[in-house]
Each structure stands twice: as C-alpha cells, then as structure tokens.
Amino acid sequence: MSTVIDKSPLRKTVQEYLSSAEQLIKEPSLDSELLKEEIKSLLIEKDAVLVAHYYTDDDIQSLAEETGGIIADSLEMARFGANHSASTLVVAGVKFMGETSKILSPEKTVIMPTLEATCSLDIGCPIDEFSDFCDQYPDRKVVVYANTSAAVKARADWVVTSSIALQVVNHLVDQGEKIVWGPDQHLGGYIQKQTGADMILWDGACIVHEEFKAKGILDLKKVHPDAAILVHPESPDSVVEIADVVGSTSQLLNASKEMSNSTFIVATDRGIFYKMRQASPHKTFIEAPTAGSGATCRSCAHCPWMALNSLELLRDALKHGTDEIHVEEELRRKALIPLQRMLDFQVAR
C-alpha cells in the first residue's frame, strides 16, 4: 500500500518562498580570490571550520577543501563537524543542515552564510500540519527524510538520508511495521516500490529534482547513446525508471568514478559536478534537462536556496557572528533521538 496525501496549499507556500529566494540571489561584486584569503584568515581567527554541501557553488567547495573542511552530504557534514576540534562550524548549505549540525554539536557555535537558505521539502512540511497528519495513524512508525526542520525530526521515530533510507525501511518491514513517510513523495514512492512497505506519504517534493523530465533525458540520450544516466531518487518515477544508477549524492559520485562510461547525464543538482569533474577529469558530465512550473532559469538543476550561499555572505557571517543557528535544548534532545537511532543503525550494519 502506498497512499499520497495531497497538500496542495503547502505547495503554494513553497512557490512563495521560491520567489523570495530568487529576489535575494545576487551576482558576485567582489573578487573571489581576495574574499577567499580574507575568509581563510577569519577561519583561523575564529577557530572555525567550513562544512559545505555538494550543491554549493564551486568557490565555496574549493575553499572548504583548501582550509581543511569538508564537502559532503548533509549527514556527513554534521558528523564531520561533531568530530572536528573547531569550536565554530560554518555550514554552507541550507538551514536544516545547520540545525542538524547543532543537534549533534550543541556545545559548538554553528553559523551559516545566510539563514534565508532553506529547502522546499522543509517549507512544505510545517510541524503543526505534519504532527496532525501523523496523529491520524498512531499505529505507524514515523520516518522522515533529513531535509526537514528540527521540530519535524523531533516528531519522528526515525530520521533517514537517501543513502540509508532503503535499509531502514527494510528493517522496519522485517519487524512488521507500517510507515508514515515525509516529506518527499518521490523518494518515498521509490522506497515503497523497492521494499514493498505499507507507506502513507506526505505530499512534498524538491523543486529541483521534481522538474527533471524523462522525455528530455531520453532525447539527450539519443545524442549521447553511450552516456550513463545517474538519477537521485527525489526525482519523479518516470525519471527513476530510465536510470542506470539511482542513489544519493555520494552514491552518484561514487558511480561516476567507478563506471567505465566516459559520459554521464546527471539528474541531480549541478553543484555535484565540482566533485565529479575533480574525481574524473577525463569524463563528461551533462545536466539532465528540466521543464515545468516549479523550477526557473535560476533553479533548474540548481537549488535557488543553495545559490544564496556566497563568499561575501560567508565572510560577513564569520566576521560579525551573524546568521547563527539556535535549537532550543528540549527540542534538540527530542530531535537527537531519531537521528541517533539512524547513526547507531549505520554503525550496527
């Protein structure tokens, strides 16, 4: 059984946030190399480390590498920050990533280039509505994707990333559990098909991944017949069905290194191309085409909220201590429980 609960009004809210994000995106006005040097000095001065997501811009990713930070998915970002000796974590990504870092590292200062950087999955799954939704199914385990607020995590029994969701849901199926899943319906539908789990799905979606179109990818495949198609499971089912590899950002990165193909059509945020090209400079990576009403010229194949992260804002946040992440302690403790459950599950495996 797989039922999707329609939350169309919340999709309108996501579109309103998207319009706001587009207005905030600014073209760089300062020299990037000068900014990098200034940030490097500030990182040392503030006892800080830069933790960047795969979907941030190349300048930020390269700066993370050059300063002993990390480029990773959301979970590895938080894990790296928790294990690092720095007293301040600079999280370049979107807000839920900063919150996850704070949940795992409450003793550390966590700042972001801008707190305006959010996520359509987070926006489209507000805690009051989601909690009421879960209350309708008290016999089910609540499993939420990492792309959610601290409050939604605190309401869940399990938090999962795309790289471990299948294993966790298989584990719950083996225990005879039924599931409430939120917030990404495409990822939830993919997992339901793979596991046969009885799942009720919240109607949420990533505004980037939802816009990939199977027809456009197949048309591109005709031009590049030897290309392998790499797809993130947040994409629609029609796109997942034509993929050579379906996986999380880190899994797609590994596939691009390990497969013998010289060309790849990639259906995920184009920010991943920085690490793909770095790992395989002799290979060609092509953005999967998008279309539709959700994405825009600034968001097609690139998250508009990720695009808000800039060297200039990163410098200002470090210099002035602005855009700090705070998670109320009781909420943090509650959110830590399902998050720690996932981390323990990973170690046990």
C-alpha positions in Angstrom: 0.0 0.0 0.0 1.3 3.5 -0.9 -1.0 6.5 -0.4 0.0 10.1 -1.0 -1.9 12.7 1.0 -2.4 15.9 -1.1 -1.0 19.0 0.5 -1.5 21.4 -2.5 -1.9 24.6 -0.3 1.6 24.0 1.0 3.0 23.8 -2.5 1.7 27.4 -3.0 3.7 28.3 0.1 6.8 26.8 -1.4 6.3 28.8 -4.6 6.1 32.0 -2.5 9.4 31.1 -0.8 10.9 30.3 -4.1 10.0 33.8 -5.5 11.6 35.4 -2.4 14.8 33.3 -2.9 15.2 34.4 -6.5 15.0 38.0 -5.5 17.8 37.5 -2.9 20.3 35.9 -5.3 23.0 38.5 -6.2 25.8 38.4 -8.7 29.2 38.5 -7.1 30.5 42.0 -6.6 33.9 41.3 -5.0 37.0 39.4 -6.2 36.6 35.8 -5.2 40.3 35.2 -4.6 40.5 38.2 -2.3 37.4 37.0 -0.4 38.9 33.5 0.0 42.1 34.9 1.5 40.1 37.0 4.0 37.9 34.0 4.9 40.9 31.8 5.4 42.2 34.3 8.0 38.9 34.6 9.7 38.5 30.8 9.9 41.8 30.7 11.8 41.0 33.7 14.0 37.5 32.3 14.9 38.7 28.7 15.4 36.2 27.7 12.7 35.9 25.0 10.0 34.0 25.3 6.8 31.5 22.5 6.2 30.0 22.6 2.7 27.3 20.7 0.8 27.9 19.1 -2.6 25.3 21.5 -4.1 27.0 24.8 -3.1 28.9 26.7 -5.7 32.4 25.7 -6.8 34.2 28.6 -5.0 32.7 27.5 -1.6 33.5 23.9 -2.2 37.1 24.6 -3.2 37.5 26.9 -0.1 36.3 24.1 2.1 39.0 21.8 0.7 41.7 24.4 0.9 41.0 25.1 4.6 40.7 21.5 6.0 36.9 21.5 5.9 34.7 19.0 4.0 32.4 18.7 1.1 29.7 16.1 1.8 26.1 15.3 2.0 24.0 16.6 5.0 24.7 13.7 7.4 28.4 13.6 6.7 28.6 17.4 7.1 27.1 17.1 10.6 29.2 14.1 11.5 32.4 15.8 10.4 31.5 18.9 12.4 30.8 16.9 15.5 34.1 15.1 15.3 36.2 18.2 14.4 38.1 20.1 17.1 36.9 23.6 15.9 34.6 25.5 18.3 32.7 27.1 15.4 31.1 25.3 12.4 30.4 27.3 9.3 27.7 25.4 7.4 27.4 26.3 3.8 24.1 24.7 2.6 20.5 25.1 3.7 19.0 25.7 7.1 18.1 22.1 8.1 21.8 21.2 7.6 22.8 23.9 10.1 20.2 22.6 12.5 21.4 19.0 12.2 24.9 20.2 13.0 23.7 22.0 16.1 21.7 19.0 17.2 24.8 16.8 17.1 27.2 19.5 18.4 25.2 21.6 20.9 28.4 22.9 22.5 29.6 24.5 19.3 28.7 27.7 17.6 27.0 27.0 14.2 26.7 29.8 11.7 25.6 29.9 8.1 26.3 32.4 5.3 22.6 33.1 5.4 19.6 31.8 7.3 17.4 32.6 4.3 18.7 29.4 2.6 16.0 26.9 3.2 14.5 23.9 1.3 11.2 23.2 -0.4 10.9 19.9 1.5 11.4 21.7 4.8 9.0 24.6 3.9 6.4 22.2 2.6 6.3 20.1 5.8 5.5 22.5 8.7 5.4 20.9 12.1 1.8 21.5 13.1 0.3 20.1 9.9 2.7 17.2 9.9 2.1 16.3 13.5 -1.6 16.3 12.9 -1.1 14.1 9.9 0.9 11.6 12.0 -1.7 11.6 14.7 -4.1 10.1 12.2 -2.0 7.0 12.0 -0.9 6.1 15.6 -0.1 2.5 14.7 2.6 3.5 12.2 6.2 4.4 12.6 7.0 7.9 11.5 10.1 8.1 9.2 11.3 11.5 8.0 13.9 12.5 5.5 16.8 14.5 6.8 15.5 17.5 4.7 13.2 18.6 7.5 13.2 21.0 10.4 14.4 20.1 13.9 10.8 20.2 15.0 9.7 17.6 12.4 12.7 15.4 13.3 11.6 15.6 16.9 8.2 14.2 15.9 9.7 11.2 14.1 10.7 7.8 15.2 13.4 7.6 12.5 15.4 10.2 10.5 16.9 8.9 7.3 19.1 10.1 4.4 18.7 9.0 0.9 21.7 6.7 1.2 20.3 4.7 4.1 16.5 5.0 3.7 16.1 1.7 1.9 18.0 -0.2 4.6 16.0 1.4 7.4 12.6 0.8 5.8 13.6 -2.8 5.0 14.4 -3.2 8.7 11.0 -1.8 9.7 9.2 -4.0 7.2 11.0 -7.1 8.7 9.6 -6.0 12.1 6.1 -5.9 10.6 5.8 -2.1 10.9 3.7 0.2 8.7 5.1 3.7 8.0 4.2 7.3 7.7 6.7 8.9 5.5 7.6 12.5 5.0 8.2 14.8 3.3 9.4 13.8 -0.2 6.8 11.7 -2.0 9.1 10.7 -4.9 11.7 9.3 -2.6 9.0 7.7 -0.5 7.4 6.1 -3.6 10.8 4.8 -4.8 11.4 3.2 -1.4 7.9 1.7 -1.3 8.4 0.1 -4.6 11.8 -1.3 -3.6 10.7 -2.6 -0.2 7.0 -3.4 -0.6 6.4 -1.4 2.6 2.9 -0.2 3.6 3.5 3.6 3.5 1.4 6.7 3.8 3.3 9.5 2.0 3.3 13.2 2.7 2.9 15.2 -0.5 6.2 17.1 -0.7 8.8 17.4 -3.4 12.2 19.0 -4.1 11.6 21.8 -6.6 14.8 20.9 -8.5 14.5 17.2 -8.7 10.8 17.2 -9.4 11.5 19.1 -12.7 13.6 16.5 -14.4 11.7 15.0 -17.3 12.1 11.5 -18.7 11.4 12.6 -22.3 14.1 15.3 -22.2 16.6 12.8 -20.8 15.8 10.2 -23.4 16.1 12.8 -26.2 19.5 13.7 -24.8 20.4 10.0 -24.6 19.9 9.8 -28.4 22.6 12.4 -28.8 24.9 10.6 -26.3 23.9 7.0 -26.7 26.9 5.8 -24.6 26.1 8.0 -21.7 25.0 6.5 -18.3 22.0 8.1 -16.6 22.5 8.9 -12.9 19.4 9.8 -11.0 18.6 10.9 -7.5 15.6 9.2 -6.0 13.9 12.5 -5.3 13.2 12.6 -9.0 9.8 11.6 -10.5 9.2 7.9 -11.0 9.4 8.2 -14.8 12.9 9.5 -14.5 14.0 6.9 -11.9 12.7 4.2 -14.3 15.2 5.1 -17.1 18.2 5.5 -14.8 21.3 3.3 -15.0 22.1 4.2 -11.3 19.7 5.6 -8.7 21.2 6.9 -5.5 22.1 9.6 -3.1 24.6 12.4 -3.9 27.5 10.4 -2.5 26.3 7.2 -4.3 26.1 9.0 -7.6 29.5 10.5 -7.1 30.9 7.0 -6.5 29.2 5.6 -9.5 30.6 8.4 -11.8 34.1 7.3 -10.6 33.6 3.6 -10.8 31.7 3.2 -14.0 33.6 2.8 -17.3 31.3 5.2 -19.2 33.0 8.4 -20.4 29.8 10.5 -20.4 27.1 10.9 -17.8 23.7 12.5 -17.9 23.1 13.6 -14.3 19.7 14.2 -12.8 20.5 16.0 -9.6 21.7 19.4 -8.6 24.6 20.5 -10.8 26.7 21.5 -7.8 27.8 17.8 -7.7 29.7 18.4 -10.9 32.5 20.0 -9.0 33.5 16.8 -7.2 32.6 14.6 -10.2 34.9 16.5 -12.5 37.6 16.6 -9.9 37.4 12.9 -9.4 37.1 12.1 -13.2 38.6 15.0 -15.2 38.6 12.9 -18.4 34.9 12.3 -18.2 32.0 14.4 -19.5 29.0 15.4 -17.2 25.8 16.7 -18.7 22.9 18.3 -16.8 19.7 16.4 -17.2 17.1 18.7 -18.8 14.3 20.2 -16.7 10.9 21.8 -17.5 7.7 22.8 -15.9 6.3 25.4 -13.5 8.3 24.6 -10.4 11.9 25.4 -11.4 13.0 28.6 -13.0 16.1 29.7 -15.0 17.9 30.2 -11.7 16.8 27.0 -10.1 16.8 24.5 -13.0 19.3 21.8 -11.9 20.5 24.1 -9.1 18.7 24.8 -5.9 18.0 28.6 -5.6 18.4 28.4 -1.8 21.8 26.8 -2.2 22.6 29.6 -4.6 22.1 32.1 -1.8 25.4 30.9 -0.2 28.1 33.2 -1.3 31.7 34.0 -0.3 30.7 37.5 0.6 27.9 36.4 3.0 30.2 33.7 4.4 32.8 36.3 5.1 30.3 38.6 6.8 28.8 35.8 8.9 32.3 34.9 10.2 33.3 38.5 10.8 30.2 39.6 12.6 28.9 36.3 14.1 25.6 36.7 12.4 23.2 34.0 11.0 23.8 31.7 13.9 21.8 28.5 14.3 19.9 28.1 17.6 17.9 25.0 18.5 16.1 25.1 21.9 17.5 22.4 24.2 14.4 20.4 24.8 13.7 20.3 21.1 17.3 19.4 20.4 17.2 16.4 22.7 13.9 15.1 21.1 15.3 15.5 17.6 18.5 13.8 18.6 16.7 10.5 19.4 15.6 9.5 15.9 18.8 11.0 14.4 20.9 9.0 16.8 18.8 5.9 16.0 19.9 6.2 12.4 23.5 6.7 13.3 23.5 3.7 15.5 21.8 1.7 12.8 24.6 2.6 10.4 27.3 1.5 12.8 25.5 -1.7 13.6 25.4 -2.6 9.9 
